[in-house]
Amino acid sequence: MIMSSTFETGRTASTLRPPVLTSWLEESTLFPHAVCALKSWRHRSDSYHDVYGPEYFATLERTSWESAPAIARSIVEHLNPVRVVDLGCGTGNLIDNLRCLGVKAVGADFSDYALKYCEKRCLDVKKIDFTDAEAIRSPLGRFDLAISLDVAHQLPKHAAISHVAYLCHHADRVIFSAPSCANDLLPKCARPLEFWIEQFEAKDFFLDYALSSIFKVEWPEPAAEPVRSRRPLLFQRGAW
């Protein structure tokens, strides 16, 4: 059987591979970890800005432009937040749409390319390196809602766990997502949903299954990655 790998999507493709094997490979925990290791090796000499460069954020800008309005409306309809922080806001499409709906929205990101998009939109966005323990020692303030969409899996495991704690410092409600598959350019902490649920529970944050299910239905699927199902999770402080 001849198989070829596509690192940009994290998927293994073959016209000769039977559907059952395809399903097993995509669901197996070994497969994403193997692809992650290969990608880490491939980019071992690259910096963050080399891997997540202009083309990456140009694609993110285009795809988030299509999905951000529906996501923002869904958040406002079900949570009605006054102040929101988006940690890892990318090009700022989501907080821009929240702002248009009357929400005081601020953000943070590490990429200079992403921050340029935010500057053009005149957004209140800070540059923060989420892998720097000193940089994330102080929260940006208190908010009704903290958001982190598809960010934590790009961080080393220790920084990903710290990222969860940093989110919890900012608000009593957190919307979080992190793909468990290895289809990002450089996924460093691709973990199953149970891993993230455990990290939040350790901070006394618990999953709201009902609203998480509603967001799953209402939020558009990623336009650039139709094979990856979006799984937004809403965590709230305190026991249920």
C-alpha positions in Angstrom: 0.0 0.0 0.0 1.4 3.4 -1.0 0.7 6.3 1.3 1.6 9.9 1.2 1.6 12.5 4.1 0.5 16.1 3.9 2.1 18.0 6.8 0.1 21.2 6.2 -3.2 19.4 7.1 -1.8 16.7 9.4 -3.7 14.1 7.4 -2.4 11.0 5.7 -3.9 10.5 2.2 -4.1 7.5 0.0 -6.4 6.5 -2.8 -5.7 2.8 -1.9 -6.4 3.0 1.8 -9.8 1.5 2.9 -12.3 3.7 4.8 -12.0 1.7 8.0 -8.3 2.2 8.1 -8.7 5.9 7.4 -11.2 6.3 10.3 -8.8 4.4 12.6 -5.8 6.5 11.7 -7.7 9.8 12.2 -9.2 8.7 15.6 -6.2 6.9 17.0 -4.3 8.8 19.7 -1.0 7.5 18.3 -1.5 9.0 14.9 -1.8 12.7 15.9 1.1 12.4 18.3 3.3 10.9 15.6 2.4 13.7 13.2 3.1 16.2 15.9 6.5 14.7 16.4 7.3 14.8 12.7 6.2 18.4 12.4 8.3 19.4 15.4 11.3 17.8 13.7 10.5 19.5 10.4 10.3 22.9 12.0 13.1 22.3 14.7 15.2 25.2 13.5 12.3 27.6 12.8 11.1 30.4 15.1 7.4 30.9 15.9 7.3 33.8 13.4 8.8 31.5 10.7 6.1 28.9 11.1 3.1 31.3 11.7 4.0 33.9 9.1 2.2 36.2 6.7 0.5 33.4 4.7 -0.8 31.7 7.8 -2.5 34.9 9.1 -3.7 35.9 5.7 -5.6 32.6 5.6 -6.8 33.0 9.2 -8.0 36.5 8.3 -10.0 35.3 5.3 -11.6 32.3 7.1 -12.3 34.1 10.4 -13.9 36.9 8.5 -16.5 34.4 7.3 -17.2 32.8 10.7 -16.7 35.6 13.2 -20.1 37.4 12.8 -22.1 34.2 13.6 -19.8 33.3 16.5 -20.1 36.8 18.0 -23.9 36.8 17.7 -24.1 33.4 19.3 -21.9 34.6 22.3 -23.9 37.7 22.8 -27.3 36.0 22.5 -26.5 33.3 25.1 -24.0 35.0 27.5 -24.7 38.7 27.0 -21.2 39.7 28.2 -20.2 43.4 28.8 -16.4 42.9 28.8 -14.6 40.2 26.9 -10.9 39.3 26.5 -9.7 37.1 23.6 -6.3 35.5 24.5 -4.8 34.6 21.2 -7.1 36.8 19.2 -5.2 36.4 15.9 -6.2 39.1 13.4 -9.0 40.4 15.6 -12.1 39.5 13.6 -14.0 38.1 16.6 -13.4 41.0 19.0 -14.1 43.4 16.1 -17.5 41.8 15.6 -18.2 41.7 19.4 -17.4 45.4 19.5 -19.9 46.0 16.7 -22.5 44.3 19.0 -21.7 46.7 21.8 -19.3 44.5 23.8 -16.1 46.0 25.3 -13.7 43.5 23.8 -9.9 43.5 24.1 -7.4 40.9 22.9 -3.8 39.6 23.1 -1.6 37.9 20.7 2.1 37.2 20.2 2.4 37.5 16.4 3.5 40.8 14.9 1.6 39.8 11.7 -1.6 39.3 13.7 -1.1 42.5 15.6 -0.8 44.5 12.4 -4.3 43.4 11.4 -5.6 44.4 14.8 -3.9 47.8 14.6 -5.6 48.5 11.3 -8.9 47.8 13.0 -8.0 50.1 15.9 -8.6 47.3 18.4 -7.3 47.3 22.0 -4.8 44.4 21.7 -1.7 43.7 23.7 1.4 41.7 22.6 1.8 38.7 25.0 4.1 35.7 24.7 2.0 32.9 26.3 5.1 30.8 26.7 6.7 33.4 28.9 5.9 32.9 32.6 6.7 36.5 33.5 4.6 37.9 30.7 1.5 36.0 31.9 1.9 36.7 35.6 -0.5 39.6 35.6 -4.0 39.4 34.1 -5.2 42.2 31.8 -8.1 42.9 34.1 -11.4 41.3 35.1 -13.9 40.4 32.4 -17.3 38.7 32.0 -15.9 36.2 29.6 -12.4 35.0 28.5 -11.9 33.4 25.1 -9.2 31.2 23.6 -9.9 29.5 20.3 -7.4 27.0 18.9 -4.4 28.5 20.7 -3.4 26.1 23.5 -2.5 23.3 21.2 0.2 25.5 19.6 2.0 25.9 23.0 4.4 23.5 24.7 2.5 21.4 27.3 3.7 23.4 30.3 2.7 26.6 28.7 -0.6 25.2 27.5 -1.5 24.3 31.1 -0.4 27.8 32.2 -2.6 29.2 29.4 -5.6 27.5 31.0 -4.8 29.1 34.4 -4.3 32.5 32.7 -7.7 32.3 31.2 -9.3 31.4 34.6 -7.6 34.5 36.1 -9.5 36.8 33.8 -13.1 35.7 34.1 -15.6 33.3 35.7 -16.6 32.0 32.3 -14.3 30.8 29.6 -14.9 29.7 26.0 -12.1 27.4 24.9 -11.2 25.2 22.0 -8.1 23.2 21.0 -8.1 20.6 18.3 -7.1 17.1 19.3 -5.9 16.3 15.8 -2.5 17.3 14.4 -3.6 19.4 11.5 -2.1 22.7 12.6 1.3 23.8 11.2 3.1 23.1 14.5 0.8 21.5 17.1 2.8 21.1 20.3 0.1 20.0 22.7 -2.6 18.1 20.7 -4.6 16.4 23.4 -8.1 14.9 23.7 -11.0 17.0 25.1 -10.7 15.1 28.4 -7.3 16.5 29.0 -8.5 20.1 28.8 -11.6 19.4 30.9 -9.3 18.0 33.6 -7.1 21.2 33.5 -10.1 23.4 33.9 -11.6 21.3 36.7 -8.3 21.6 38.6 -9.0 25.4 38.6 -12.6 24.8 39.8 -14.1 25.4 36.3 -16.6 23.0 35.0 -18.0 22.3 31.6 -21.4 23.6 30.7 -22.6 20.8 28.5 -25.8 22.5 27.4 -24.3 25.7 26.1 -21.3 24.0 24.7 -23.6 21.8 22.6 -25.5 24.9 21.5 -22.3 26.6 20.4 -21.2 23.5 18.6 -24.4 23.7 16.5 -24.5 27.4 15.9 -20.9 28.1 15.2 -19.8 27.6 11.6 -17.3 24.9 10.9 -13.7 26.1 9.9 -13.9 27.0 6.2 -10.3 26.2 5.6 -10.3 22.9 7.5 -13.6 21.0 6.7 -12.2 17.8 8.2 -11.8 19.4 11.6 -15.0 19.8 13.6 -15.1 22.9 15.8 -15.7 22.0 19.4 -16.1 25.1 21.5 -16.3 24.4 25.3 -17.9 26.7 27.8 -16.4 26.4 31.3 -17.9 28.2 34.3 -16.4 28.7 37.8 -17.8 26.6 40.6 -19.6 23.2 40.9 -22.8 22.4 38.9 
